[in-house]
């Protein structure tokens, strides 16, 4: 699924069961693989300033492999 990164910012993320997770505020990119790794529900600056960065990333991110579709909203599979 080819999507412009700029098109992801601000989109609402909703699970396949209809639960709203939040909006895309930032992203974690894997430049070696050339893929989006995670969608962040808060700005990365807020996360890296935290004393518990790994916990904040886990709490405020959605792995891009969960993305099922991107249109007006981003639909993701439920977290297992």
C-alpha positions as CSV (number, residue, x, y, z in Angstrom):
1,X,0.0,0.0,0.0
2,X,1.7,3.2,-1.2
3,X,0.8,6.2,0.9
4,X,2.5,9.6,1.1
5,X,3.9,10.2,4.7
6,X,2.4,13.7,4.6
7,X,-1.1,12.2,4.1
8,X,-0.9,10.3,7.3
9,X,-0.4,13.2,9.7
10,X,-3.6,14.2,11.5
11,X,-5.6,11.2,10.4
12,X,-7.8,9.4,13.0
13,X,-6.7,5.9,13.9
14,X,-9.6,3.4,14.5
15,X,-9.5,-0.3,15.2
16,X,-11.4,-2.8,13.1
17,X,-13.8,-3.0,16.1
18,X,-14.5,0.8,16.0
19,X,-12.3,1.9,18.9
20,X,-10.8,5.3,18.4
21,X,-7.1,5.3,19.3
22,X,-6.2,8.9,18.5
23,X,-4.6,10.9,15.6
24,X,-1.3,10.5,13.9
25,X,1.0,13.2,15.4
26,X,4.4,11.7,14.3
27,X,6.0,8.6,12.9
28,X,9.0,6.3,13.5
29,X,10.7,5.5,10.2
30,X,13.1,2.6,9.4
31,X,15.4,4.2,6.9
32,X,17.4,1.0,6.3
33,X,14.2,-0.9,5.3
34,X,12.5,2.1,3.8
35,X,9.3,1.6,5.7
36,X,7.1,3.3,8.4
37,X,7.7,1.4,11.6
38,X,5.1,3.1,13.9
39,X,2.5,5.8,14.0
40,X,2.7,7.9,17.1
41,X,-0.3,9.4,18.9
42,X,1.8,12.2,20.3
43,X,4.8,14.2,19.1
44,X,8.1,12.4,19.3
45,X,9.5,15.4,21.2
46,X,7.1,14.7,24.1
47,X,8.1,11.1,24.2
48,X,11.9,11.5,24.2
49,X,11.7,14.1,26.9
50,X,10.1,11.6,29.2
51,X,12.1,9.6,31.8
52,X,10.3,6.5,30.6
53,X,10.8,6.7,26.9
54,X,10.2,3.0,26.1
55,X,7.0,2.9,28.1
56,X,5.8,6.1,26.4
57,X,6.5,4.7,22.9
58,X,4.7,1.5,23.7
59,X,1.7,3.4,25.1
60,X,1.5,6.0,22.4
61,X,2.3,4.1,19.2
62,X,0.6,1.8,16.7
63,X,2.9,-0.6,14.8
64,X,2.4,0.1,11.1
65,X,2.1,-3.6,10.3
66,X,-1.4,-3.4,11.9
67,X,-2.6,-1.0,9.3
68,X,-5.4,-2.5,7.2
69,X,-6.4,0.6,5.2
70,X,-5.8,4.3,4.8
71,X,-8.5,6.7,3.5
72,X,-10.3,9.4,5.5
73,X,-9.2,7.4,8.6
74,X,-6.6,4.7,9.3
75,X,-8.1,1.4,10.1
76,X,-5.9,-1.0,12.2
77,X,-6.3,-4.5,13.4
78,X,-6.9,-5.0,17.1
79,X,-3.7,-5.3,19.2
80,X,-3.0,-8.9,20.1
